[in-house]
Amino acid sequence: MAAVDSVFVIVPATTANLGPGFDCIGAALTLYNEFKFMRVESSFPLQGEVEKVKITITGAEAEHMQTDESNLLYQSFVKLYQHLEQTPPPLQIEIKLGVPLARGLGSSATAIVGGLVGANVLAGEPLSQSQIMELAIAIEGHPDNVVPALLGGCRLAATGVENQPQRRREGGEWEICEVPWCENIVPVVAIPDFELSTKEARQVLPTQVSRADAIFNTAHLGLLLRGLETGNGDWLKAALQDKLHQPYRKGLIQGYDAVKAAAIAAGAYGMVISGAGPTLLALTDTNNSEAVAVAMSAAWQSQGISSVVRSLEIDTQGARSFY
């Protein structure tokens, strides 16, 4: 297709790990960031220098985002042009935030995917979706958020390259599997009013794990995949357990145990940390979703923590563009 002058891109939030699927599984949710990219005729003058991009941001927490060239959305936009060995055009960007920052809902993945998709459209769509995906993984460093943000649905990612961790970090060769999600399973997200950076959440993880813990997670991830596909509640109750990351991270999330107990008592199959946290994700059925949401909110309130709790759906479309 020919290059265009403007494009509007919508990218869904994502929840990664789902308990036992650390760094390899994630699902897109019906919560969105919106981005508009517009070519301009020339760069913007800025105190005697040239400003390559002008960024305006609206929505909750807009004041916490960069509006210069360090913005991750713009950096990802530039990465695609660098990949094409082209100079990115002067640009005006409008951002509407719907995904909370630093809460474990893939806000950085929306920026990475949004920047790449927007750049690809403005450049005339020279790259395939698969090529965009590998660029996104290379920027993010792991696939569990950017893949469902781009493709939608619930996705499992595994490298097709044996014993080459550097290639995995750089994008590598990936096998992506869509995980069927039973329509009766409802994700309920409890988003607290405090942040937790991915860097901090990774620093508490051990550098080595026992064989027993590795086997535990392997078995429970397999059970989770079947539970998500069939909606079997007993399988999901057993599957939503983990020994690789959550035992180490839950201490960073005030009220974790109370919220989990409340969710399960209200009818949730189980509760996990969404991504690196601090958002907590419960899986339940359509009959209990409202009760679970109320219980999680009340449990956090009892700890003196305000939260926004929402019953969502799985976004099946992923990133989409309009021009």
C-alpha positions as protocol buffer text, in pm:
chain_id: "A"
residue {
  index: 1
  type: MET
  ca { x: 0 y: 0 z: 0 }
}
residue {
  index: 2
  type: ALA
  ca { x: 103 y: 362 z: -46 }
}
residue {
  index: 3
  type: ALA
  ca { x: 228 y: 567 z: 247 }
}
residue {
  index: 4
  type: VAL
  ca { x: -37 y: 771 z: 428 }
}
residue {
  index: 5
  type: ASP
  ca { x: -26 y: 1099 z: 622 }
}
residue {
  index: 6
  type: SER
  ca { x: -206 y: 991 z: 939 }
}
residue {
  index: 7
  type: VAL
  ca { x: -315 y: 677 z: 1119 }
}
residue {
  index: 8
  type: PHE
  ca { x: -517 y: 598 z: 1432 }
}
residue {
  index: 9
  type: VAL
  ca { x: -406 y: 290 z: 1628 }
}
residue {
  index: 10
  type: ILE
  ca { x: -582 y: 110 z: 1916 }
}
residue {
  index: 11
  type: VAL
  ca { x: -387 y: -141 z: 2128 }
}
residue {
  index: 12
  type: PRO
  ca { x: -532 y: -356 z: 2409 }
}
residue {
  index: 13
  type: ALA
  ca { x: -399 y: -402 z: 2759 }
}
residue {
  index: 14
  type: THR
  ca { x: -258 y: -745 z: 2837 }
}
residue {
  index: 15
  type: THR
  ca { x: -221 y: -971 z: 3135 }
}
residue {
  index: 16
  type: ALA
  ca { x: 89 y: -1190 z: 3136 }
}
residue {
  index: 17
  type: ASN
  ca { x: 198 y: -1510 z: 3309 }
}
residue {
  index: 18
  type: LEU
  ca { x: -148 y: -1626 z: 3427 }
}
residue {
  index: 19
  type: GLY
  ca { x: 23 y: -1794 z: 3721 }
}
residue {
  index: 20
  type: PRO
  ca { x: 239 y: -2082 z: 3597 }
}
residue {
  index: 21
  type: GLY
  ca { x: 311 y: -1942 z: 3249 }
}
residue {
  index: 22
  type: PHE
  ca { x: 595 y: -1711 z: 3352 }
}
residue {
  index: 23
  type: ASP
  ca { x: 727 y: -1502 z: 3060 }
}
residue {
  index: 24
  type: CYS
  ca { x: 560 y: -1719 z: 2796 }
}
residue {
  index: 25
  type: ILE
  ca { x: 181 y: -1669 z: 2803 }
}
residue {
  index: 26
  type: GLY
  ca { x: -42 y: -1364 z: 2797 }
}
residue {
  index: 27
  type: ALA
  ca { x: -391 y: -1253 z: 2705 }
}
residue {
  index: 28
  type: ALA
  ca { x: -531 y: -932 z: 2556 }
}
residue {
  index: 29
  type: LEU
  ca { x: -802 y: -755 z: 2754 }
}
residue {
  index: 30
  type: THR
  ca { x: -1083 y: -514 z: 2663 }
}
residue {
  index: 31
  type: LEU
  ca { x: -900 y: -209 z: 2797 }
}
residue {
  index: 32
  type: TYR
  ca { x: -721 y: 18 z: 2552 }
}
residue {
  index: 33
  type: ASN
  ca { x: -467 y: 286 z: 2475 }
}
residue {
  index: 34
  type: GLU
  ca { x: -528 y: 496 z: 2164 }
}
residue {
  index: 35
  type: PHE
  ca { x: -264 y: 662 z: 1948 }
}
residue {
  index: 36
  type: LYS
  ca { x: -289 y: 901 z: 1653 }
}
residue {
  index: 37
  type: PHE
  ca { x: 15 y: 963 z: 1433 }
}
residue {
  index: 38
  type: MET
  ca { x: 19 y: 1259 z: 1191 }
}
residue {
  index: 39
  type: ARG
  ca { x: 292 y: 1362 z: 952 }
}
residue {
  index: 40
  type: VAL
  ca { x: 378 y: 1731 z: 960 }
}
residue {
  index: 41
  type: GLU
  ca { x: 545 y: 1932 z: 688 }
}
residue {
  index: 42
  type: SER
  ca { x: 852 y: 2025 z: 891 }
}
residue {
  index: 43
  type: SER
  ca { x: 1007 y: 1977 z: 1234 }
}
residue {
  index: 44
  type: PHE
  ca { x: 900 y: 2196 z: 1525 }
}
residue {
  index: 45
  type: PRO
  ca { x: 1134 y: 2477 z: 1636 }
}
residue {
  index: 46
  type: LEU
  ca { x: 1242 y: 2434 z: 1998 }
}
residue {
  index: 47
  type: GLN
  ca { x: 1471 y: 2692 z: 2163 }
}
residue {
  index: 48
  type: GLY
  ca { x: 1686 y: 2721 z: 1854 }
}
residue {
  index: 49
  type: GLU
  ca { x: 1691 y: 2346 z: 1791 }
}
residue {
  index: 50
  type: VAL
  ca { x: 1469 y: 2116 z: 1588 }
}
residue {
  index: 51
  type: GLU
  ca { x: 1204 y: 1909 z: 1760 }
}
residue {
  index: 52
  type: LYS
  ca { x: 1126 y: 1593 z: 1562 }
}
residue {
  index: 53
  type: VAL
  ca { x: 801 y: 1511 z: 1739 }
}
residue {
  index: 54
  type: LYS
  ca { x: 523 y: 1687 z: 1926 }
}
residue {
  index: 55
  type: ILE
  ca { x: 331 y: 1466 z: 2169 }
}
residue {
  index: 56
  type: THR
  ca { x: 8 y: 1546 z: 2353 }
}
residue {
  index: 57
  type: ILE
  ca { x: -135 y: 1307 z: 2611 }
}
residue {
  index: 58
  type: THR
  ca { x: -479 y: 1284 z: 2773 }
}
residue {
  index: 59
  type: GLY
  ca { x: -630 y: 1041 z: 3020 }
}
residue {
  index: 60
  type: ALA
  ca { x: -548 y: 925 z: 3370 }
}
residue {
  index: 61
  type: GLU
  ca { x: -180 y: 957 z: 3467 }
}
residue {
  index: 62
  type: ALA
  ca { x: -100 y: 1158 z: 3153 }
}
residue {
  index: 63
  type: GLU
  ca { x: 131 y: 1380 z: 3357 }
}
residue {
  index: 64
  type: HIS
  ca { x: 359 y: 1082 z: 3426 }
}
residue {
  index: 65
  type: MET
  ca { x: 443 y: 1019 z: 3059 }
}
residue {
  index: 66
  type: GLN
  ca { x: 726 y: 1175 z: 2860 }
}
residue {
  index: 67
  type: THR
  ca { x: 631 y: 1410 z: 2578 }
}
residue {
  index: 68
  type: ASP
  ca { x: 971 y: 1425 z: 2411 }
}
residue {
  index: 69
  type: GLU
  ca { x: 1181 y: 1185 z: 2203 }
}
residue {
  index: 70
  type: SER
  ca { x: 1234 y: 958 z: 2505 }
}
residue {
  index: 71
  type: ASN
  ca { x: 868 y: 851 z: 2490 }
}
residue {
  index: 72
  type: LEU
  ca { x: 857 y: 473 z: 2435 }
}
residue {
  index: 73
  type: LEU
  ca { x: 584 y: 502 z: 2172 }
}
residue {
  index: 74
  type: TYR
  ca { x: 800 y: 738 z: 1966 }
}
residue {
  index: 75
  type: GLN
  ca { x: 1116 y: 533 z: 2023 }
}
residue {
  index: 76
  type: SER
  ca { x: 934 y: 227 z: 1889 }
}
residue {
  index: 77
  type: PHE
  ca { x: 809 y: 430 z: 1592 }
}
residue {
  index: 78
  type: VAL
  ca { x: 1169 y: 529 z: 1516 }
}
residue {
  index: 79
  type: LYS
  ca { x: 1291 y: 167 z: 1556 }
}
residue {
  index: 80
  type: LEU
  ca { x: 1078 y: 56 z: 1264 }
}
residue {
  index: 81
  type: TYR
  ca { x: 1215 y: 329 z: 1039 }
}
residue {
  index: 82
  type: GLN
  ca { x: 1568 y: 237 z: 1147 }
}
residue {
  index: 83
  type: HIS
  ca { x: 1491 y: -124 z: 1055 }
}
residue {
  index: 84
  type: LEU
  ca { x: 1384 y: 1 z: 712 }
}
residue {
  index: 85
  type: GLU
  ca { x: 1698 y: 218 z: 694 }
}
residue {
  index: 86
  type: GLN
  ca { x: 1480 y: 523 z: 646 }
}
residue {
  index: 87
  type: THR
  ca { x: 1456 y: 857 z: 825 }
}
residue {
  index: 88
  type: PRO
  ca { x: 1134 y: 892 z: 1029 }
}
residue {
  index: 89
  type: PRO
  ca { x: 918 y: 1188 z: 929 }
}
residue {
  index: 90
  type: PRO
  ca { x: 848 y: 1487 z: 1155 }
}
residue {
  index: 91
  type: LEU
  ca { x: 548 y: 1382 z: 1355 }
}
residue {
  index: 92
  type: GLN
  ca { x: 262 y: 1491 z: 1574 }
}
residue {
  index: 93
  type: ILE
  ca { x: 131 y: 1224 z: 1813 }
}
residue {
  index: 94
  type: GLU
  ca { x: -187 y: 1225 z: 2022 }
}
residue {
  index: 95
  type: ILE
  ca { x: -214 y: 967 z: 2301 }
}
residue {
  index: 96
  type: LYS
  ca { x: -530 y: 878 z: 2493 }
}
residue {
  index: 97
  type: LEU
  ca { x: -449 y: 662 z: 2794 }
}
residue {
  index: 98
  type: GLY
  ca { x: -690 y: 395 z: 2913 }
}
residue {
  index: 99
  type: VAL
  ca { x: -435 y: 144 z: 3045 }
}
residue {
  index: 100
  type: PRO
  ca { x: -286 y: 235 z: 3385 }
}
residue {
  index: 101
  type: LEU
  ca { x: 92 y: 280 z: 3398 }
}
residue {
  index: 102
  type: ALA
  ca { x: 321 y: 42 z: 3591 }
}
residue {
  index: 103
  type: ARG
  ca { x: 34 y: -177 z: 3706 }
}
residue {
  index: 104
  type: GLY
  ca { x: 109 y: -507 z: 3531 }
}
residue {
  index: 105
  type: LEU
  ca { x: -134 y: -455 z: 3243 }
}
residue {
  index: 106
  type: GLY
  ca { x: 113 y: -416 z: 2959 }
}
residue {
  index: 107
  type: SER
  ca { x: 117 y: -39 z: 2924 }
}
residue {
  index: 108
  type: SER
  ca { x: 469 y: -54 z: 2779 }
}
residue {
  index: 109
  type: ALA
  ca { x: 359 y: -323 z: 2533 }
}
residue {
  index: 110
  type: THR
  ca { x: 80 y: -95 z: 2406 }
}
residue {
  index: 111
  type: ALA
  ca { x: 342 y: 173 z: 2339 }
}
residue {
  index: 112
  type: ILE
  ca { x: 581 y: -64 z: 2163 }
}
residue {
  index: 113
  type: VAL
  ca { x: 313 y: -226 z: 1949 }
}
residue {
  index: 114
  type: GLY
  ca { x: 137 y: 105 z: 1885 }
}
residue {
  index: 115
  type: GLY
  ca { x: 457 y: 273 z: 1772 }
}
residue {
  index: 116
  type: LEU
  ca { x: 553 y: -11 z: 1540 }
}
residue {
  index: 117
  type: VAL
  ca { x: 207 y: -48 z: 1387 }
}
residue {
  index: 118
  type: GLY
  ca { x: 170 y: 327 z: 1340 }
}
residue {
  index: 119
  type: ALA
  ca { x: 512 y: 356 z: 1176 }
}
residue {
  index: 120
  type: ASN
  ca { x: 444 y: 60 z: 950 }
}
residue {
  index: 121
  type: VAL
  ca { x: 123 y: 214 z: 821 }
}
residue {
  index: 122
  type: LEU
  ca { x: 279 y: 557 z: 763 }
}
residue {
  index: 123
  type: ALA
  ca { x: 563 y: 387 z: 575 }
}
residue {
  index: 124
  type: GLY
  ca { x: 321 y: 205 z: 346 }
}
residue {
  index: 125
  type: GLU
  ca { x: 308 y: -128 z: 536 }
}
residue {
  index: 126
  type: PRO
  ca { x: 640 y: -272 z: 418 }
}
residue {
  index: 127
  type: LEU
  ca { x: 656 y: -519 z: 709 }
}
residue {
  index: 128
  type: SER
  ca { x: 435 y: -819 z: 775 }
}
residue {
  index: 129
  type: GLN
  ca { x: 261 y: -875 z: 1107 }
}
residue {
  index: 130
  type: SER
  ca { x: 516 y: -1145 z: 1186 }
}
residue {
  index: 131
  type: GLN
  ca { x: 805 y: -904 z: 1126 }
}
residue {
  index: 132
  type: ILE
  ca { x: 641 y: -642 z: 1347 }
}
residue {
  index: 133
  type: MET
  ca { x: 598 y: -906 z: 1617 }
}
residue {
  index: 134
  type: GLU
  ca { x: 967 y: -996 z: 1615 }
}
residue {
  index: 135
  type: LEU
  ca { x: 1064 y: -628 z: 1636 }
}
residue {
  index: 136
  type: ALA
  ca { x: 826 y: -586 z: 1929 }
}
residue {
  index: 137
  type: ILE
  ca { x: 975 y: -885 z: 2112 }
}
residue {
  index: 138
  type: ALA
  ca { x: 1325 y: -750 z: 2051 }
}
residue {
  index: 139
  type: ILE
  ca { x: 1232 y: -414 z: 2204 }
}
residue {
  index: 140
  type: GLU
  ca { x: 1040 y: -557 z: 2502 }
}
residue {
  index: 141
  type: GLY
  ca { x: 1280 y: -846 z: 2568 }
}
residue {
  index: 142
  type: HIS
  ca { x: 1007 y: -1107 z: 2619 }
}
residue {
  index: 143
  type: PRO
  ca { x: 693 y: -1203 z: 2425 }
}
residue {
  index: 144
  type: ASP
  ca { x: 419 y: -1244 z: 2683 }
}
residue {
  index: 145
  type: ASN
  ca { x: 270 y: -892 z: 2656 }
}
residue {
  index: 146
  type: VAL
  ca { x: 360 y: -769 z: 2308 }
}
residue {
  index: 147
  type: VAL
  ca { x: 238 y: -1081 z: 2127 }
}
residue {
  index: 148
  type: PRO
  ca { x: -124 y: -1072 z: 2254 }
}
residue {
  index: 149
  type: ALA
  ca { x: -122 y: -691 z: 2231 }
}
residue {
  index: 150
  type: LEU
  ca { x: -45 y: -724 z: 1859 }
}
residue {
  index: 151
  type: LEU
  ca { x: -243 y: -1037 z: 1774 }
}
residue {
  index: 152
  type: GLY
  ca { x: -523 y: -1042 z: 2034 }
}
residue {
  index: 153
  type: GLY
  ca { x: -655 y: -1343 z: 2223 }
}
residue {
  index: 154
  type: CYS
  ca { x: -453 y: -1559 z: 2459 }
}
residue {
  index: 155
  type: ARG
  ca { x: -112 y: -1653 z: 2319 }
}
residue {
  index: 156
  type: LEU
  ca { x: 166 y: -1892 z: 2417 }
}
residue {
  index: 157
  type: ALA
  ca { x: 512 y: -1810 z: 2280 }
}
residue {
  index: 158
  type: ALA
  ca { x: 811 y: -2043 z: 2257 }
}
residue {
  index: 159
  type: THR
  ca { x: 1138 y: -1993 z: 2078 }
}
residue {
  index: 160
  type: GLY
  ca { x: 1209 y: -2223 z: 1787 }
}
residue {
  index: 161
  type: VAL
  ca { x: 1584 y: -2180 z: 1835 }
}
residue {
  index: 162
  type: GLU
  ca { x: 1746 y: -2423 z: 2076 }
}
residue {
  index: 163
  type: ASN
  ca { x: 2008 y: -2302 z: 2325 }
}
residue {
  index: 164
  type: GLN
  ca { x: 2036 y: -1951 z: 2182 }
}
residue {
  index: 165
  type: PRO
  ca { x: 1919 y: -1713 z: 2458 }
}
residue {
  index: 166
  type: GLN
  ca { x: 2077 y: -1410 z: 2288 }
}
residue {
  index: 167
  type: ARG
  ca { x: 1874 y: -1472 z: 1976 }
}
residue {
  index: 168
  type: ARG
  ca { x: 1561 y: -1505 z: 2187 }
}
residue {
  index: 169
  type: ARG
  ca { x: 1628 y: -1165 z: 2342 }
}
residue {
  index: 170
  type: GLU
  ca { x: 1682 y: -1008 z: 2001 }
}
residue {
  index: 171
  type: GLY
  ca { x: 1356 y: -1134 z: 1856 }
}
residue {
  index: 172
  type: GLY
  ca { x: 1480 y: -1471 z: 1736 }
}
residue {
  index: 173
  type: GLU
  ca { x: 1252 y: -1724 z: 1578 }
}
residue {
  index: 174
  type: TRP
  ca { x: 929 y: -1780 z: 1767 }
}
residue {
  index: 175
  type: GLU
  ca { x: 646 y: -2026 z: 1755 }
}
residue {
  index: 176
  type: ILE
  ca { x: 322 y: -1857 z: 1859 }
}
residue {
  index: 177
  type: CYS
  ca { x: 24 y: -2067 z: 1962 }
}
residue {
  index: 178
  type: GLU
  ca { x: -326 y: -1930 z: 2013 }
}
residue {
  index: 179
  type: VAL
  ca { x: -474 y: -2065 z: 2334 }
}
residue {
  index: 180
  type: PRO
  ca { x: -852 y: -2122 z: 2313 }
}
residue {
  index: 181
  type: TRP
  ca { x: -1032 y: -1933 z: 2590 }
}
residue {
  index: 182
  type: CYS
  ca { x: -1372 y: -2062 z: 2702 }
}
residue {
  index: 183
  type: GLU
  ca { x: -1625 y: -1779 z: 2678 }
}
residue {
  index: 184
  type: ASN
  ca { x: -1758 y: -1862 z: 3026 }
}
residue {
  index: 185
  type: ILE
  ca { x: -1425 y: -1768 z: 3191 }
}
residue {
  index: 186
  type: VAL
  ca { x: -1424 y: -1404 z: 3303 }
}
residue {
  index: 187
  type: PRO
  ca { x: -1103 y: -1215 z: 3390 }
}
residue {
  index: 188
  type: VAL
  ca { x: -1151 y: -975 z: 3681 }
}
residue {
  index: 189
  type: VAL
  ca { x: -872 y: -722 z: 3733 }
}
residue {
  index: 190
  type: ALA
  ca { x: -817 y: -541 z: 4062 }
}
residue {
  index: 191
  type: ILE
  ca { x: -598 y: -237 z: 3997 }
}
residue {
  index: 192
  type: PRO
  ca { x: -459 y: -71 z: 4312 }
}
residue {
  index: 193
  type: ASP
  ca { x: -368 y: 295 z: 4344 }
}
residue {
  index: 194
  type: PHE
  ca { x: 4 y: 224 z: 4376 }
}
residue {
  index: 195
  type: GLU
  ca { x: 267 y: 134 z: 4117 }
}
residue {
  index: 196
  type: LEU
  ca { x: 521 y: -148 z: 4098 }
}
residue {
  index: 197
  type: SER
  ca { x: 791 y: -134 z: 3834 }
}
residue {
  index: 198
  type: THR
  ca { x: 879 y: -443 z: 3634 }
}
residue {
  index: 199
  type: LYS
  ca { x: 1245 y: -384 z: 3722 }
}
residue {
  index: 200
  type: GLU
  ca { x: 1170 y: -396 z: 4094 }
}
residue {
  index: 201
  type: ALA
  ca { x: 950 y: -705 z: 4054 }
}
residue {
  index: 202
  type: ARG
  ca { x: 1226 y: -887 z: 3863 }
}
residue {
  index: 203
  type: GLN
  ca { x: 1494 y: -799 z: 4115 }
}
residue {
  index: 204
  type: VAL
  ca { x: 1332 y: -1018 z: 4383 }
}
residue {
  index: 205
  type: LEU
  ca { x: 1336 y: -1330 z: 4165 }
}
residue {
  index: 206
  type: PRO
  ca { x: 1596 y: -1602 z: 4226 }
}
residue {
  index: 207
  type: THR
  ca { x: 1857 y: -1667 z: 3958 }
}
residue {
  index: 208
  type: GLN
  ca { x: 1808 y: -2045 z: 3990 }
}
residue {
  index: 209
  type: VAL
  ca { x: 1510 y: -2266 z: 4071 }
}
residue {
  index: 210
  type: SER
  ca { x: 1484 y: -2624 z: 4185 }
}
residue {
  index: 211
  type: ARG
  ca { x: 1396 y: -2911 z: 3954 }
}
residue {
  index: 212
  type: ALA
  ca { x: 1085 y: -2975 z: 4165 }
}
residue {
  index: 213
  type: ASP
  ca { x: 961 y: -2619 z: 4115 }
}
residue {
  index: 214
  type: ALA
  ca { x: 1030 y: -2635 z: 3740 }
}
residue {
  index: 215
  type: ILE
  ca { x: 832 y: -2959 z: 3714 }
}
residue {
  index: 216
  type: PHE
  ca { x: 551 y: -2809 z: 3923 }
}
residue {
  index: 217
  type: ASN
  ca { x: 512 y: -2514 z: 3686 }
}
residue {
  index: 218
  type: THR
  ca { x: 537 y: -2730 z: 3374 }
}
residue {
  index: 219
  type: ALA
  ca { x: 254 y: -2952 z: 3496 }
}
residue {
  index: 220
  type: HIS
  ca { x: 36 y: -2662 z: 3605 }
}
residue {
  index: 221
  type: LEU
  ca { x: 84 y: -2470 z: 3280 }
}
residue {
  index: 222
  type: GLY
  ca { x: -31 y: -2776 z: 3087 }
}
residue {
  index: 223
  type: LEU
  ca { x: -336 y: -2803 z: 3310 }
}
residue {
  index: 224
  type: LEU
  ca { x: -404 y: -2430 z: 3273 }
}
residue {
  index: 225
  type: LEU
  ca { x: -413 y: -2457 z: 2893 }
}
residue {
  index: 226
  type: ARG
  ca { x: -674 y: -2732 z: 2909 }
}
residue {
  index: 227
  type: GLY
  ca { x: -869 y: -2549 z: 3177 }
}
residue {
  index: 228
  type: LEU
  ca { x: -886 y: -2230 z: 2971 }
}
residue {
  index: 229
  type: GLU
  ca { x: -1001 y: -2423 z: 2666 }
}
residue {
  index: 230
  type: THR
  ca { x: -1269 y: -2631 z: 2840 }
}
residue {
  index: 231
  type: GLY
  ca { x: -1376 y: -2405 z: 3125 }
}
residue {
  index: 232
  type: ASN
  ca { x: -1328 y: -2695 z: 3367 }
}
residue {
  index: 233
  type: GLY
  ca { x: -1341 y: -2525 z: 3706 }
}
residue {
  index: 234
  type: ASP
  ca { x: -1160 y: -2799 z: 3895 }
}
residue {
  index: 235
  type: TRP
  ca { x: -869 y: -2786 z: 3652 }
}
residue {
  index: 236
  type: LEU
  ca { x: -850 y: -2407 z: 3677 }
}
residue {
  index: 237
  type: LYS
  ca { x: -856 y: -2414 z: 4058 }
}
residue {
  index: 238
  type: ALA
  ca { x: -558 y: -2648 z: 4055 }
}
residue {
  index: 239
  type: ALA
  ca { x: -378 y: -2482 z: 3762 }
}
residue {
  index: 240
  type: LEU
  ca { x: -362 y: -2124 z: 3890 }
}
residue {
  index: 241
  type: GLN
  ca { x: -57 y: -2192 z: 4106 }
}
residue {
  index: 242
  type: ASP
  ca { x: 306 y: -2100 z: 4059 }
}
residue {
  index: 243
  type: LYS
  ca { x: 643 y: -2151 z: 4224 }
}
residue {
  index: 244
  type: LEU
  ca { x: 872 y: -1950 z: 3995 }
}
residue {
  index: 245
  type: HIS
  ca { x: 773 y: -1588 z: 4051 }
}
residue {
  index: 246
  type: GLN
  ca { x: 461 y: -1523 z: 4259 }
}
residue {
  index: 247
  type: PRO
  ca { x: 596 y: -1649 z: 4595 }
}
residue {
  index: 248
  type: TYR
  ca { x: 876 y: -1392 z: 4563 }
}
residue {
  index: 249
  type: ARG
  ca { x: 668 y: -1105 z: 4430 }
}
residue {
  index: 250
  type: LYS
  ca { x: 358 y: -1119 z: 4646 }
}
residue {
  index: 251
  type: GLY
  ca { x: 544 y: -954 z: 4935 }
}
residue {
  index: 252
  type: LEU
  ca { x: 572 y: -641 z: 4719 }
}
residue {
  index: 253
  type: ILE
  ca { x: 193 y: -618 z: 4693 }
}
residue {
  index: 254
  type: GLN
  ca { x: 25 y: -506 z: 5013 }
}
residue {
  index: 255
  type: GLY
  ca { x: -296 y: -699 z: 5081 }
}
residue {
  index: 256
  type: TYR
  ca { x: -220 y: -980 z: 4836 }
}
residue {
  index: 257
  type: ASP
  ca { x: -330 y: -1263 z: 5066 }
}
residue {
  index: 258
  type: ALA
  ca { x: -646 y: -1084 z: 5178 }
}
residue {
  index: 259
  type: VAL
  ca { x: -756 y: -1006 z: 4822 }
}
residue {
  index: 260
  type: LYS
  ca { x: -686 y: -1363 z: 4708 }
}
residue {
  index: 261
  type: ALA
  ca { x: -884 y: -1513 z: 4996 }
}
residue {
  index: 262
  type: ALA
  ca { x: -1176 y: -1278 z: 4926 }
}
residue {
  index: 263
  type: ALA
  ca { x: -1178 y: -1357 z: 4554 }
}
residue {
  index: 264
  type: ILE
  ca { x: -1182 y: -1732 z: 4609 }
}
residue {
  index: 265
  type: ALA
  ca { x: -1449 y: -1707 z: 4879 }
}
residue {
  index: 266
  type: ALA
  ca { x: -1667 y: -1513 z: 4634 }
}
residue {
  index: 267
  type: GLY
  ca { x: -1640 y: -1784 z: 4369 }
}
residue {
  index: 268
  type: ALA
  ca { x: -1316 y: -1726 z: 4179 }
}
residue {
  index: 269
  type: TYR
  ca { x: -1126 y: -2030 z: 4053 }
}
residue {
  index: 270
  type: GLY
  ca { x: -808 y: -1861 z: 4169 }
}
residue {
  index: 271
  type: MET
  ca { x: -610 y: -1539 z: 4164 }
}
residue {
  index: 272
  type: VAL
  ca { x: -271 y: -1450 z: 4019 }
}
residue {
  index: 273
  type: ILE
  ca { x: -48 y: -1148 z: 3981 }
}
residue {
  index: 274
  type: SER
  ca { x: -108 y: -978 z: 3647 }
}
residue {
  index: 275
  type: GLY
  ca { x: 230 y: -944 z: 3482 }
}
residue {
  index: 276
  type: ALA
  ca { x: 477 y: -800 z: 3730 }
}
residue {
  index: 277
  type: GLY
  ca { x: 194 y: -656 z: 3940 }
}
residue {
  index: 278
  type: PRO
  ca { x: 56 y: -491 z: 4139 }
}
residue {
  index: 279
  type: THR
  ca { x: -271 y: -558 z: 3956 }
}
residue {
  index: 280
  type: LEU
  ca { x: -428 y: -884 z: 4069 }
}
residue {
  index: 281
  type: LEU
  ca { x: -621 y: -1102 z: 3825 }
}
residue {
  index: 282
  type: ALA
  ca { x: -895 y: -1344 z: 3927 }
}
residue {
  index: 283
  type: LEU
  ca { x: -1054 y: -1592 z: 3689 }
}
residue {
  index: 284
  type: THR
  ca { x: -1415 y: -1680 z: 3753 }
}
residue {
  index: 285
  type: ASP
  ca { x: -1733 y: -1766 z: 3565 }
}
residue {
  index: 286
  type: THR
  ca { x: -2004 y: -1536 z: 3436 }
}
residue {
  index: 287
  type: ASN
  ca { x: -2232 y: -1610 z: 3733 }
}
residue {
  index: 288
  type: ASN
  ca { x: -1977 y: -1502 z: 3995 }
}
residue {
  index: 289
  type: SER
  ca { x: -1787 y: -1221 z: 3823 }
}
residue {
  index: 290
  type: GLU
  ca { x: -1975 y: -936 z: 3991 }
}
residue {
  index: 291
  type: ALA
  ca { x: -1943 y: -1090 z: 4338 }
}
residue {
  index: 292
  type: VAL
  ca { x: -1573 y: -1152 z: 4286 }
}
residue {
  index: 293
  type: ALA
  ca { x: -1516 y: -792 z: 4178 }
}
residue {
  index: 294
  type: VAL
  ca { x: -1700 y: -655 z: 4483 }
}
residue {
  index: 295
  type: ALA
  ca { x: -1510 y: -888 z: 4718 }
}
residue {
  index: 296
  type: MET
  ca { x: -1167 y: -795 z: 4579 }
}
residue {
  index: 297
  type: SER
  ca { x: -1241 y: -424 z: 4605 }
}
residue {
  index: 298
  type: ALA
  ca { x: -1367 y: -460 z: 4963 }
}
residue {
  index: 299
  type: ALA
  ca { x: -1062 y: -665 z: 5064 }
}
residue {
  index: 300
  type: TRP
  ca { x: -823 y: -401 z: 4942 }
}
residue {
  index: 301
  type: GLN
  ca { x: -1032 y: -128 z: 5100 }
}
residue {
  index: 302
  type: SER
  ca { x: -999 y: -310 z: 5432 }
}
residue {
  index: 303
  type: GLN
  ca { x: -621 y: -276 z: 5390 }
}
residue {
  index: 304
  type: GLY
  ca { x: -656 y: 98 z: 5337 }
}
residue {
  index: 305
  type: ILE
  ca { x: -591 y: 68 z: 4963 }
}
residue {
  index: 306
  type: SER
  ca { x: -813 y: 221 z: 4696 }
}
residue {
  index: 307
  type: SER
  ca { x: -857 y: 20 z: 4379 }
}
residue {
  index: 308
  type: VAL
  ca { x: -1046 y: 1 z: 4054 }
}
residue {
  index: 309
  type: VAL
  ca { x: -1189 y: -346 z: 3994 }
}
residue {
  index: 310
  type: ARG
  ca { x: -1331 y: -442 z: 3655 }
}
residue {
  index: 311
  type: SER
  ca { x: -1475 y: -751 z: 3493 }
}
residue {
  index: 312
  type: LEU
  ca { x: -1331 y: -759 z: 3142 }
}
residue {
  index: 313
  type: GLU
  ca { x: -1336 y: -982 z: 2836 }
}
residue {
  index: 314
  type: ILE
  ca { x: -1063 y: -1123 z: 2615 }
}
residue {
  index: 315
  type: ASP
  ca { x: -988 y: -893 z: 2324 }
}
residue {
  index: 316
  type: THR
  ca { x: -970 y: -1113 z: 2015 }
}
residue {
  index: 317
  type: GLN
  ca { x: -856 y: -853 z: 1760 }
}
residue {
  index: 318
  type: GLY
  ca { x: -534 y: -713 z: 1902 }
}
residue {
  index: 319
  type: ALA
  ca { x: -387 y: -392 z: 1763 }
}
residue {
  index: 320
  type: ARG
  ca { x: -585 y: -232 z: 1484 }
}
residue {
  index: 321
  type: SER
  ca { x: -527 y: 70 z: 1267 }
}
residue {
  index: 322
  type: PHE
  ca { x: -757 y: 310 z: 1085 }
}
residue {
  index: 323
  type: TYR
  ca { x: -655 y: 554 z: 813 }
}
